[in-house]
Amino acid sequence: MEISRPDEKTILLAAINPVFTELLRQITSSADPTGSEAAQARLFSPPIADLEELQFQEDWQEYVEPELAKLFQTALQKIDADLQTLRINTAKGDATLTIPSDHLEAWIHGLNQARLVLTERHHLQEEDLDRPPAPGADPRSFHLLQLHFYAELQFLFLRLLEGR
């Protein structure tokens, strides 16, 4: 996969192989914490661990969680909209994706959300994340591949955002 910046307003992902194309398509579904209490708790965890601060917990749930949910949803909607520009070249077997530069932050947030949800949903531990995915060796290998791919994209998009 090649990543370039043809102009200040555009990020171009080209020569995307079919596996990575599918992983891109799965970002928003992977980021959905529905059905996983652990994933929801990870995404909406309050910044303090002291459960005795009941009033703080209630305020957090009433005022902060809904805004976080909106932020997460907005980021995923931008990603979905950008994925509509995904063009498959059947002759070459690869794809191209155009992302507006001002959507990079949404992509970074969405990729991070997907990584957090995947980690919780599939009970991945630190030692799982430290090893490269080995296809077929572990039933969770596909999810590890997703995590590594999303982490790499996040890193590259952060560098682009910083102007590097």
FENKAHU-V556902 format. One record per run of one state. SS is the DSSP state (H for helix, E for strand, - for the rest). FROM is the first residue (numbers start at 1). TO is the last residue. If there is no record, write none. Layout:
# FENKAHU-V556902
ss: (SS	SS)
from: (FROM	FROM)
to: (TO	TO)
This chain:
# FENKAHU-V556902
ss: (-	E	-	E	-	H	-	H	-	H	-	H	-	E	-	E	H	-	H	-	H	-)
from: (1	2	8	10	17	18	26	27	31	37	44	54	84	87	90	94	101	122	126	130	141	162)
to: (1	7	9	16	17	25	26	30	36	43	53	83	86	89	93	100	121	125	129	140	161	164)
